[in-house]
Amino acid sequence: MNPKVTLQTNNGTIAQTHLVTQEHISAYCKTGIAAYLDHYTHLWKNGDPSPYFNQYYQPASVKTDLKNPDFIHGIISIEGERIGIFKLDLSRSHPEFFPGKTLFVEKLYLAKTATGCGLGTALMHQFYDWAQELNLKGIWLETMLKGPARNFYIQNGFQYLGPTAVPYPQVLEGERAMWIMGREL
């Protein structure tokens, strides 16, 4: 798996991804929080996603994750500006979708300014390439029922695998619904 990848979007934008190491933890946390805030504060009571941030965007939790070879964290940048993050999980599998032979996209957050240019599609193709290098059979994820992300995944060949919901009680009841989606490689 190449630790640094250059991607070209459909409008010619050049982006880079690089895998997170100990020296990138702070940048990963800050970038992840900023990108998340661009899209998802409306889900939370009082617009406060701090329970989620406290679990996933604390340097100590990312440092622990980096010790696990099944987790792959990355930062996405355009012209040196960090505009997004991703987290992939090689150990999490869906019982009805190639169990034990899939890549789970746990997080993919892009700043609002970086959406709509084909970067998400370019990233998904990079994830497919990585999964194929690892001889995996599919890629899967969970996405919000409402909002543009679900349609993005459908357009990129993902199919509905089942329902799920955001597990945080602080999320507004009408915003909790999610879909589990998968794509065979």
C-alpha positions as CSV (number, residue, x, y, z in Angstrom):
1,M,0.0,0.0,0.0
2,N,1.6,3.2,-1.2
3,P,1.8,5.7,1.8
4,K,1.5,8.7,-0.5
5,V,-0.8,8.8,-3.6
6,T,-1.5,11.6,-6.1
7,L,-5.1,11.7,-7.4
8,Q,-6.5,13.8,-10.3
9,T,-10.2,14.8,-10.1
10,N,-12.6,15.2,-13.0
11,N,-12.0,18.9,-13.1
12,G,-8.2,18.6,-13.1
13,T,-7.6,19.3,-9.4
14,I,-4.6,17.4,-8.1
15,A,-4.9,16.0,-4.6
16,Q,-2.6,14.0,-2.5
17,T,-3.3,11.4,0.2
18,H,-0.7,10.4,2.8
19,L,-1.0,7.8,5.5
20,V,-0.9,9.2,9.1
21,T,2.1,8.5,11.3
22,Q,2.7,9.7,14.9
23,E,3.9,13.1,13.6
24,H,0.6,13.7,11.7
25,I,-1.8,12.9,14.6
26,S,-2.6,16.5,15.5
27,A,-3.1,17.5,11.8
28,Y,-5.4,14.4,11.3
29,C,-7.5,15.4,14.3
30,K,-7.9,19.0,13.4
31,T,-8.6,18.2,9.7
32,G,-11.2,15.6,10.6
33,I,-13.0,17.9,13.0
34,A,-13.1,20.8,10.5
35,A,-14.4,18.6,7.7
36,Y,-17.0,17.0,9.9
37,L,-18.2,20.4,11.1
38,D,-18.7,21.4,7.5
39,H,-21.4,18.8,7.0
40,Y,-22.8,17.2,10.2
41,T,-23.5,19.6,13.1
42,H,-27.2,19.5,12.2
43,L,-27.4,15.9,13.4
44,W,-26.6,16.7,17.0
45,K,-28.7,18.2,19.8
46,N,-27.6,21.8,20.2
47,G,-25.3,21.3,17.1
48,D,-22.7,19.8,19.4
49,P,-20.8,16.7,18.1
50,S,-18.3,16.7,20.9
51,P,-19.2,13.2,22.1
52,Y,-18.1,11.9,18.6
53,F,-15.0,14.1,18.6
54,N,-14.0,13.0,22.1
55,Q,-14.1,9.4,21.0
56,Y,-12.4,9.6,17.6
57,Y,-10.4,12.9,17.4
58,Q,-8.3,12.8,20.5
59,P,-4.6,12.3,19.9
60,A,-4.5,9.4,22.4
61,S,-7.2,7.5,20.6
62,V,-5.6,8.0,17.2
63,K,-2.2,7.0,18.6
64,T,-3.7,3.8,19.9
65,D,-5.3,3.2,16.5
66,L,-2.0,3.6,14.7
67,K,-0.6,0.7,16.7
68,N,-3.2,-1.6,15.1
69,P,-2.2,-2.7,11.6
70,D,-5.8,-3.2,10.6
71,F,-6.5,0.6,10.7
72,I,-5.4,2.9,8.0
73,H,-5.7,6.6,8.6
74,G,-5.0,9.2,5.9
75,I,-5.0,12.9,5.3
76,I,-6.1,14.4,2.0
77,S,-4.6,17.7,0.8
78,I,-4.9,20.0,-2.3
79,E,-1.9,22.3,-3.0
80,G,-0.6,21.7,0.5
81,E,-3.9,22.5,2.3
82,R,-5.4,19.7,4.3
83,I,-9.0,19.3,3.2
84,G,-10.0,15.8,4.5
85,I,-9.3,12.6,6.2
86,F,-10.1,8.9,5.9
87,K,-10.0,5.9,8.2
88,L,-10.1,2.3,6.8
89,D,-10.6,-0.9,8.8
90,L,-9.3,-4.2,7.5
91,S,-10.8,-6.2,10.5
92,R,-14.4,-5.1,10.5
93,S,-16.6,-7.3,8.3
94,H,-20.3,-7.6,7.4
95,P,-21.7,-11.0,8.1
96,E,-23.5,-11.2,4.7
97,F,-21.0,-9.4,2.5
98,F,-17.8,-11.4,1.9
99,P,-17.1,-11.9,5.7
100,G,-13.5,-11.4,6.5
101,K,-12.6,-10.4,2.9
102,T,-13.6,-6.7,2.8
103,L,-12.3,-3.2,3.5
104,F,-14.6,-1.1,5.7
105,V,-14.5,2.7,5.1
106,E,-15.0,3.9,8.6
107,K,-14.5,7.6,7.9
108,L,-14.3,9.8,4.8
109,Y,-14.7,13.5,5.5
110,L,-13.9,16.2,3.0
111,A,-14.2,20.0,3.6
112,K,-17.2,21.4,1.8
113,T,-14.9,23.4,-0.5
114,A,-13.5,20.1,-1.8
115,T,-16.8,18.4,-2.6
116,G,-18.4,18.2,-6.1
117,C,-15.1,18.1,-8.0
118,G,-14.7,14.3,-8.3
119,L,-12.3,14.0,-5.4
120,G,-14.6,11.5,-3.6
121,T,-14.7,9.3,-6.6
122,A,-11.0,9.4,-7.1
123,L,-10.5,8.5,-3.4
124,M,-13.0,5.6,-3.7
125,H,-11.0,4.3,-6.7
126,Q,-7.8,4.5,-4.6
127,F,-9.6,2.5,-1.9
128,Y,-10.6,-0.1,-4.5
129,D,-7.0,-0.4,-5.7
130,W,-5.8,-0.9,-2.1
131,A,-8.5,-3.5,-1.4
132,Q,-7.6,-5.4,-4.6
133,E,-3.8,-5.3,-3.6
134,L,-4.9,-7.0,-0.4
135,N,-6.9,-9.6,-2.3
136,L,-10.2,-8.4,-0.8
137,K,-13.6,-9.1,-2.4
138,G,-15.5,-6.0,-1.5
139,I,-15.6,-2.6,0.2
140,W,-18.4,-1.4,2.5
141,L,-19.4,1.5,4.7
142,E,-22.2,3.1,6.6
143,T,-23.7,6.4,5.4
144,M,-26.5,8.7,6.5
145,L,-29.9,8.0,5.0
146,K,-30.4,11.7,4.5
147,G,-28.0,14.0,2.6
148,P,-25.9,13.7,-0.5
149,A,-23.4,11.0,0.6
150,R,-25.8,8.1,0.1
151,N,-26.5,9.2,-3.6
152,F,-22.7,9.6,-4.1
153,Y,-22.1,6.0,-3.0
154,I,-25.0,4.7,-5.2
155,Q,-23.4,6.5,-8.2
156,N,-20.1,4.8,-7.4
157,G,-21.6,1.3,-7.5
158,F,-22.5,0.7,-3.9
159,Q,-25.7,-1.3,-3.1
160,Y,-27.9,-1.3,0.0
161,L,-27.0,-4.1,2.5
162,G,-29.2,-3.1,5.3
163,P,-30.2,-0.5,7.9
164,T,-28.3,0.9,10.8
165,A,-28.3,4.0,12.9
166,V,-25.9,6.5,14.5
167,P,-25.2,5.0,18.0
168,Y,-24.9,8.2,19.9
169,P,-28.0,9.2,22.0
170,Q,-27.0,12.9,21.5
171,V,-28.0,12.6,17.8
172,L,-31.4,13.9,17.0
173,E,-33.9,11.0,16.6
174,G,-34.9,12.1,13.1
175,E,-31.3,12.1,11.9
176,R,-30.1,8.8,13.2
177,A,-31.0,6.5,10.3
178,M,-28.2,5.2,8.2
179,W,-27.6,2.6,5.4
180,I,-25.0,-0.1,5.2
181,M,-23.7,-0.2,1.7
182,G,-21.3,-2.4,-0.1
183,R,-19.6,-2.8,-3.5
184,E,-18.1,-5.9,-4.9
185,L,-14.6,-5.5,-6.4
